[in-house]
Amino acid sequence: MQNSWKKTFAIIWTGQFMSLLSSSAVNFAIIIWLSLETGSAEVLAYAAIAALLPQALIGPFAGVYIDRWDRKRTMIVADGFIAICTLIMSVLFYMGHFELLYIYLLLGMRSLGSAFHMPAMQASVPLLAPESELLRIAGINQIIQSVSNVAGPALGALAIGLMDIGQVLLLDIAGAIIAITSLFFVKIPNPSRSLQEKSSIKQVLRDISLGIKGVTSNKGLSYMFLFSILATFCIMPVAVLFPLLTLQHFGGGKFEMSVIEVVWGIGMLAGGGLLGIFKPTMNKVIIINCMHLLLGITLAISGLLPSGGFLIFVVLTTLGGIAASVYNACFTTIIQEKIDPTMLGRVFSMFFSIALLPSMIGLLSTGFIADNIGISRTFVILGSIISIIGAVSFCVPVLMQLGAKKKEIKPAEEMEVG
């Protein structure tokens, strides 16, 4: 592994970059289309729910099978499923069926594929690279995502200006084909399992229980999950309102929307680059808490800006991108370090589900919040709460110890017996 992991990741990253780039372009094109066609916070919220709810609902069950199935094959099938769904939707739009329902269905189908692809990819990382390189790899992953977030919106804005939404969707299909092709050239090992491989309902529920124990048996991890879930609950409504804040509060258009998406990606690129180059030795929990503080402050100040403060909004969004990138990399690395590889698939899936399901409540109320509280005030309130979460996290000793010491991992069998 010491000699081949870099080559393996180079091949995987090449395919994933093309897939992420095309997905970023298509996602932004859809956001522009929805924002300009409807100008409705509720429509954007429903689109976000369609893109997240299926993944949240099936996530725990998907994680069990990810840990059982061949992870390379799982990623290939998931990417292929997303491509087929996108192709069907593109044909519908080509035939003139421009309806919101089809957009929601497309986002829902993509969410189902992501429920398997994303955890399978993250669960494979510790099996492909040395543990000492996990944080650096997480940083490079953030760089790839960030470059996609920088170039994707520009490409999406150009595409939606030159083509209709049905043709734009074809970009995502091309990216999926490249990603699938790259996976055929690498070998991704699967963790050895001594547990009997059954797929009965009882066995699936038992495996989900093991995944939950993998987190709850470590109080520090439990608190980290709790604070991340609370922060996600506040972040999701704000994320949906970003385009409308640009359009309605700052009086922007397609260009300004693209600028905000690009500088967010630049911020994430900078954050991932710092981690990839310097590989900080500071307690990663401290870094996570600081990033919650930084992200919350940038959001709160953004809501206080006057309508002529767009340039300051650009700077704050860049800082928010840095905070999000560093947080995601550190959070992922801690899980990969503390959880048995045989349970990583279900743990990642479980977190996505537990974090996203409460956020649906926030998203459902997005329209009400935007109409009654105001978009700017929403940024101030939710940003302040995120900062408070970051500050309170410093006051939990067991959480602070999580990043200070490396704890011994319990095998799945021992956890079951205990």
C-alpha positions as CSV (number, residue, x, y, z in Angstrom):
1,M,0.0,0.0,0.0
2,Q,2.9,2.3,0.8
3,N,4.1,2.1,-2.8
4,S,0.8,2.1,-4.8
5,W,-1.7,4.2,-2.9
6,K,-0.7,7.5,-4.6
7,K,-1.1,6.1,-8.1
8,T,-4.5,4.6,-7.1
9,F,-5.7,7.9,-5.7
10,A,-4.5,9.8,-8.7
11,I,-6.6,7.7,-11.0
12,I,-9.7,7.8,-8.7
13,W,-9.3,11.6,-8.2
14,T,-9.1,12.2,-12.0
15,G,-12.4,10.5,-12.5
16,Q,-14.1,12.0,-9.5
17,F,-12.9,15.5,-10.5
18,M,-14.6,15.3,-13.9
19,S,-17.8,13.9,-12.2
20,L,-17.8,16.6,-9.5
21,L,-17.2,19.3,-12.1
22,S,-20.0,18.3,-14.3
23,S,-22.4,17.8,-11.3
24,S,-21.4,21.2,-9.9
25,A,-22.2,22.8,-13.3
26,V,-25.5,21.0,-13.6
27,N,-26.6,21.7,-10.0
28,F,-25.8,25.4,-10.4
29,A,-27.6,25.6,-13.7
30,I,-30.7,24.0,-12.0
31,I,-30.4,26.6,-9.2
32,I,-30.2,29.5,-11.7
33,W,-33.2,28.0,-13.6
34,L,-35.3,27.7,-10.5
35,S,-34.3,31.1,-9.0
36,L,-35.0,33.0,-12.2
37,E,-38.1,31.1,-13.2
38,T,-39.8,31.2,-9.7
39,G,-37.9,33.5,-7.4
40,S,-39.4,31.4,-4.6
41,A,-37.7,30.4,-1.4
42,E,-40.2,27.5,-1.0
43,V,-39.3,26.1,-4.5
44,L,-35.6,26.2,-3.7
45,A,-36.4,24.5,-0.3
46,Y,-38.4,21.8,-1.9
47,A,-35.6,21.2,-4.4
48,A,-33.2,20.9,-1.5
49,I,-35.5,18.4,0.3
50,A,-35.8,16.4,-2.9
51,A,-32.0,16.2,-3.2
52,L,-31.5,15.2,0.5
53,L,-34.5,13.3,1.9
54,P,-34.1,10.0,-0.1
55,Q,-30.5,9.8,1.0
56,A,-31.4,10.6,4.6
57,L,-34.1,8.0,4.7
58,I,-32.2,5.0,3.2
59,G,-28.8,6.0,4.5
60,P,-28.6,3.7,7.5
61,F,-29.7,0.7,5.4
62,A,-27.4,1.7,2.5
63,G,-24.5,1.8,4.9
64,V,-25.0,-1.8,6.0
65,Y,-24.9,-3.0,2.5
66,I,-21.9,-0.8,1.6
67,D,-20.0,-2.6,4.3
68,R,-21.1,-5.9,2.9
69,W,-20.8,-5.3,-0.9
70,D,-17.8,-4.8,-3.0
71,R,-17.2,-1.0,-2.6
72,K,-15.7,-0.5,-6.1
73,R,-18.7,-2.1,-7.7
74,T,-21.1,-0.2,-5.4
75,M,-19.6,3.1,-6.6
76,I,-19.8,2.1,-10.3
77,V,-23.4,1.0,-10.0
78,A,-24.4,4.2,-8.1
79,D,-22.7,6.4,-10.7
80,G,-24.4,4.5,-13.5
81,F,-27.8,4.8,-11.8
82,I,-27.4,8.5,-11.5
83,A,-26.4,8.8,-15.2
84,I,-29.4,6.8,-16.4
85,C,-31.8,8.8,-14.3
86,T,-30.3,12.0,-15.7
87,L,-30.5,10.8,-19.2
88,I,-34.2,10.0,-18.8
89,M,-34.8,13.4,-17.4
90,S,-32.9,15.1,-20.2
91,V,-35.0,13.3,-22.8
92,L,-38.2,14.5,-21.0
93,F,-37.0,18.1,-21.1
94,Y,-35.9,17.7,-24.7
95,M,-39.5,16.8,-25.4
96,G,-40.7,20.0,-23.8
97,H,-41.8,18.8,-20.4
98,F,-40.4,21.7,-18.3
99,E,-42.1,21.0,-15.0
100,L,-40.9,21.4,-11.4
101,L,-42.1,17.9,-10.6
102,Y,-39.5,16.5,-13.0
103,I,-36.8,18.6,-11.4
104,Y,-37.7,17.2,-8.0
105,L,-37.8,13.6,-9.3
106,L,-34.3,14.1,-10.9
107,L,-32.9,15.4,-7.6
108,G,-34.5,12.6,-5.7
109,M,-33.0,9.9,-8.0
110,R,-29.6,11.5,-7.8
111,S,-29.9,11.5,-4.0
112,L,-30.6,7.7,-4.0
113,G,-27.4,7.1,-6.0
114,S,-25.4,9.4,-3.7
115,A,-26.6,7.5,-0.6
116,F,-24.5,4.6,-1.8
117,H,-21.7,6.3,-3.7
118,M,-20.5,8.9,-1.1
119,P,-20.2,6.6,2.0
120,A,-18.6,3.9,-0.2
121,M,-15.9,6.3,-1.3
122,Q,-15.2,7.7,2.1
123,A,-15.2,4.2,3.7
124,S,-12.6,3.0,1.1
125,V,-10.1,5.7,1.9
126,P,-8.6,4.1,5.1
127,L,-8.1,0.8,3.1
128,L,-6.2,2.6,0.4
129,A,-3.8,4.9,2.2
130,P,-1.7,4.9,5.4
131,E,-3.5,6.4,8.5
132,S,-0.8,9.1,8.8
133,E,-2.0,10.5,5.4
134,L,-5.7,10.5,6.1
135,L,-5.9,14.2,6.9
136,R,-3.8,15.2,3.9
137,I,-6.0,13.0,1.7
138,A,-9.1,14.7,3.1
139,G,-7.5,18.1,2.3
140,I,-6.8,17.0,-1.3
141,N,-10.4,15.8,-1.5
142,Q,-11.5,19.2,-0.4
143,I,-9.3,20.8,-3.1
144,I,-10.9,18.7,-5.8
145,Q,-14.4,19.6,-4.6
146,S,-13.4,23.2,-4.3
147,V,-11.9,23.4,-7.9
148,S,-15.2,21.9,-9.0
149,N,-17.1,24.5,-7.0
150,V,-15.1,27.3,-8.6
151,A,-15.3,26.1,-12.2
152,G,-18.7,24.4,-12.0
153,P,-20.8,27.5,-11.5
154,A,-19.0,29.4,-14.3
155,L,-19.6,26.4,-16.6
156,G,-23.2,26.0,-15.4
157,A,-24.0,29.7,-16.0
158,L,-22.4,29.5,-19.4
159,A,-24.3,26.3,-20.2
160,I,-27.7,27.6,-19.1
161,G,-27.1,30.7,-21.2
162,L,-26.4,28.7,-24.3
163,M,-28.6,25.6,-23.9
164,D,-31.9,24.6,-22.4
165,I,-32.0,22.7,-19.1
166,G,-32.4,19.4,-20.8
167,Q,-29.2,19.7,-22.8
168,V,-27.3,21.0,-19.7
169,L,-28.1,17.7,-18.0
170,L,-26.0,15.8,-20.5
171,L,-22.9,17.3,-18.9
172,D,-23.6,15.2,-15.8
173,I,-23.9,12.0,-17.9
174,A,-20.4,12.6,-19.4
175,G,-18.9,13.2,-16.0
176,A,-20.4,10.0,-14.6
177,I,-19.0,8.0,-17.6
178,I,-15.5,9.3,-17.0
179,A,-15.8,8.5,-13.2
180,I,-17.0,5.0,-13.9
181,T,-14.2,4.4,-16.4
182,S,-11.5,5.5,-14.0
183,L,-12.7,3.0,-11.4
184,F,-12.1,0.1,-13.7
185,F,-8.3,0.9,-13.6
186,V,-7.9,0.6,-9.8
187,K,-8.3,-2.1,-7.2
188,I,-10.2,-1.1,-4.0
189,P,-9.9,-3.6,-1.2
190,N,-12.8,-4.5,1.0
191,P,-12.3,-5.1,4.8
192,S,-12.3,-8.7,5.9
193,R,-15.4,-9.7,7.8
194,S,-15.7,-12.6,10.1
195,L,-19.4,-11.9,10.6
196,Q,-21.8,-14.2,8.8
197,E,-22.9,-12.5,5.6
198,K,-26.7,-12.5,5.7
199,S,-29.2,-10.0,4.5
200,S,-32.2,-10.7,6.6
201,I,-34.1,-7.9,8.2
202,K,-32.9,-9.0,11.6
203,Q,-29.3,-9.0,10.4
204,V,-29.6,-5.6,8.8
205,L,-31.0,-4.1,12.0
206,R,-28.3,-5.8,14.0
207,D,-25.6,-4.2,11.8
208,I,-27.2,-0.8,12.1
209,S,-27.1,-1.3,15.8
210,L,-23.4,-2.1,15.6
211,G,-22.9,1.1,13.6
212,I,-24.7,3.1,16.3
213,K,-22.6,1.5,19.0
214,G,-19.5,2.4,17.0
215,V,-20.3,6.0,17.7
216,T,-22.1,6.0,21.1
217,S,-19.4,3.8,22.7
218,N,-17.1,6.8,22.3
219,K,-18.6,9.8,24.2
220,G,-16.3,12.2,22.4
221,L,-17.6,11.0,19.0
222,S,-21.2,11.2,20.3
223,Y,-20.8,14.9,21.2
224,M,-19.0,15.7,17.9
225,F,-22.0,14.1,16.0
226,L,-24.5,16.1,18.2
227,F,-22.9,19.5,17.6
228,S,-22.4,18.8,13.9
229,I,-26.1,17.8,13.6
230,L,-27.2,21.0,15.4
231,A,-25.0,23.1,13.1
232,T,-26.3,21.3,10.0
233,F,-29.8,22.1,11.1
234,C,-29.0,25.8,11.0
235,I,-26.8,25.7,7.9
236,M,-29.3,24.0,5.6
237,P,-31.9,26.9,5.5
238,V,-29.2,29.4,5.0
239,A,-27.6,27.5,2.2
240,V,-31.0,27.5,0.4
241,L,-31.4,31.2,0.8
242,F,-27.9,32.2,-0.5
243,P,-29.2,32.7,-4.1
244,L,-32.1,34.7,-3.0
245,L,-30.0,36.9,-0.7
246,T,-27.8,37.7,-3.8
247,L,-30.8,38.3,-6.0
248,Q,-33.2,40.2,-3.7
249,H,-31.1,41.8,-1.0
250,F,-28.0,42.8,-3.1
251,G,-29.9,43.2,-6.3
252,G,-27.7,40.8,-8.2
253,G,-28.3,38.5,-11.2
254,K,-26.7,35.5,-12.9
255,F,-23.2,37.0,-12.7
256,E,-23.4,37.9,-9.1
257,M,-24.9,34.4,-8.3
258,S,-21.9,32.9,-10.1
259,V,-19.4,35.1,-8.3
260,I,-20.8,33.9,-4.9
261,E,-20.6,30.3,-5.9
262,V,-17.1,30.7,-7.3
263,V,-15.7,32.5,-4.2
264,W,-17.2,29.9,-1.9
265,G,-15.3,27.3,-4.0
266,I,-12.1,29.4,-3.8
267,G,-12.5,29.4,-0.1
268,M,-12.9,25.7,0.1
269,L,-9.9,25.3,-2.3
270,A,-7.8,27.4,0.0
271,G,-8.9,25.4,3.1
272,G,-8.2,22.1,1.4
273,G,-4.9,23.3,0.2
274,L,-3.7,24.4,3.6
275,L,-4.6,20.9,5.0
276,G,-3.1,19.1,2.0
277,I,0.2,21.0,2.2
278,F,0.8,21.6,5.9
279,K,-1.0,18.7,7.6
280,P,-1.6,20.5,10.9
281,T,-0.8,18.7,14.1
282,M,-3.2,20.7,16.2
283,N,-6.1,18.9,18.0
284,K,-8.6,18.5,15.1
285,V,-11.5,19.0,17.5
286,I,-10.2,22.5,18.3
287,I,-10.0,23.2,14.5
288,I,-13.6,22.0,14.1
289,N,-14.8,24.2,16.9
290,C,-13.0,27.2,15.4
291,M,-14.5,26.6,12.0
292,H,-18.0,26.6,13.5
293,L,-17.2,30.0,15.1
294,L,-15.8,31.4,11.8
295,L,-18.6,30.1,9.6
296,G,-21.3,31.4,12.0
297,I,-19.7,34.8,12.2
298,T,-19.4,35.2,8.4
299,L,-23.1,34.2,8.0
300,A,-24.3,36.6,10.7
301,I,-22.3,39.5,9.4
302,S,-23.6,38.8,5.9
303,G,-27.1,39.3,7.1
304,L,-26.2,42.7,8.6
305,L,-24.7,44.1,5.5
306,P,-26.5,46.9,3.6
307,S,-27.7,46.3,0.0
308,G,-24.6,48.0,-1.3
309,G,-22.2,45.7,0.6
310,F,-21.9,43.0,-2.0
311,L,-18.1,43.1,-2.2
312,I,-17.9,42.5,1.6
313,F,-20.4,39.7,1.2
314,V,-18.0,38.2,-1.4
315,V,-15.1,38.3,1.1
316,L,-17.2,36.8,3.9
317,T,-18.4,34.0,1.6
318,T,-14.8,33.2,0.8
319,L,-14.0,32.9,4.5
320,G,-17.1,30.7,5.0
321,G,-15.8,28.4,2.3
322,I,-12.5,28.1,4.0
323,A,-14.2,27.2,7.3
324,A,-16.5,24.6,5.7
325,S,-13.6,23.0,3.9
326,V,-11.4,22.6,6.9
327,Y,-14.3,21.5,9.1
328,N,-15.3,18.8,6.6
329,A,-11.8,17.4,6.2
330,C,-11.2,17.3,10.0
331,F,-14.6,15.8,10.7
332,T,-14.1,13.0,8.1
333,T,-10.6,12.3,9.3
334,I,-11.6,11.8,13.0
335,I,-14.3,9.3,12.0
336,Q,-11.8,7.4,9.7
337,E,-9.3,7.3,12.6
338,K,-11.7,6.3,15.4
339,I,-14.1,3.8,13.7
340,D,-13.3,0.2,12.7
341,P,-13.1,0.1,8.8
342,T,-15.6,-2.7,8.7
343,M,-18.2,-0.2,10.0
344,L,-17.3,3.0,8.3
345,G,-19.9,2.6,5.5
346,R,-22.8,2.5,7.9
347,V,-21.3,5.1,10.3
348,F,-21.0,7.7,7.4
349,S,-24.4,6.8,6.1
350,M,-25.9,7.0,9.6
351,F,-24.4,10.5,10.2
352,F,-25.7,11.8,6.9
353,S,-29.2,10.5,7.7
354,I,-29.2,11.7,11.3
355,A,-27.8,15.1,10.3
356,L,-30.1,15.6,7.4
357,L,-33.5,14.4,8.7
358,P,-33.8,17.2,11.3
359,S,-32.7,19.7,8.6
360,M,-35.8,18.8,6.6
361,I,-37.9,20.7,9.3
362,G,-35.7,23.7,8.8
363,L,-36.0,23.5,5.0
364,L,-39.8,23.1,5.2
365,S,-40.0,26.3,7.2
366,T,-37.6,28.2,4.8
367,G,-40.5,29.9,2.9
368,F,-42.2,31.0,6.1
369,I,-38.9,32.3,7.5
370,A,-38.0,34.2,4.3
371,D,-41.5,35.8,4.1
372,N,-42.0,36.6,7.8
373,I,-38.5,37.1,9.4
374,G,-36.7,38.1,6.3
375,I,-33.7,36.6,4.5
376,S,-31.1,38.9,6.1
377,R,-32.4,38.4,9.6
378,T,-32.4,34.6,9.0
379,F,-28.7,34.8,8.2
380,V,-28.0,36.8,11.4
381,I,-30.0,34.4,13.7
382,L,-28.8,31.1,12.3
383,G,-25.2,32.3,11.9
384,S,-25.2,33.4,15.6
385,I,-26.5,30.0,16.7
386,I,-23.7,28.2,14.7
387,S,-21.1,30.4,16.5
388,I,-22.6,29.6,19.8
389,I,-22.4,25.9,19.0
390,G,-18.7,26.3,18.2
391,A,-18.1,28.2,21.5
392,V,-20.0,25.7,23.7
393,S,-18.0,22.8,22.1
394,F,-14.9,24.1,23.8
395,C,-16.6,23.5,27.2
396,V,-17.1,19.7,26.7
397,P,-13.9,17.9,28.1
398,V,-14.7,14.5,26.6
399,L,-15.0,16.1,23.2
400,M,-11.8,18.0,23.5
401,Q,-10.0,14.8,24.5
402,L,-11.2,13.1,21.3
403,G,-8.7,15.0,19.1
404,A,-5.9,15.0,21.7
405,K,-5.5,11.2,22.0
406,K,-5.8,8.3,19.7
407,K,-8.0,5.7,21.1
408,E,-7.9,2.0,20.4
409,I,-10.5,0.8,17.9
410,K,-12.7,-2.1,19.0
411,P,-13.4,-4.8,16.4
412,A,-17.0,-5.1,15.5
413,E,-17.2,-8.6,17.1
414,E,-16.0,-7.3,20.4
415,M,-18.4,-4.5,20.4
416,E,-21.3,-6.9,19.7
417,V,-20.3,-9.0,22.7
418,G,-19.9,-6.0,24.9
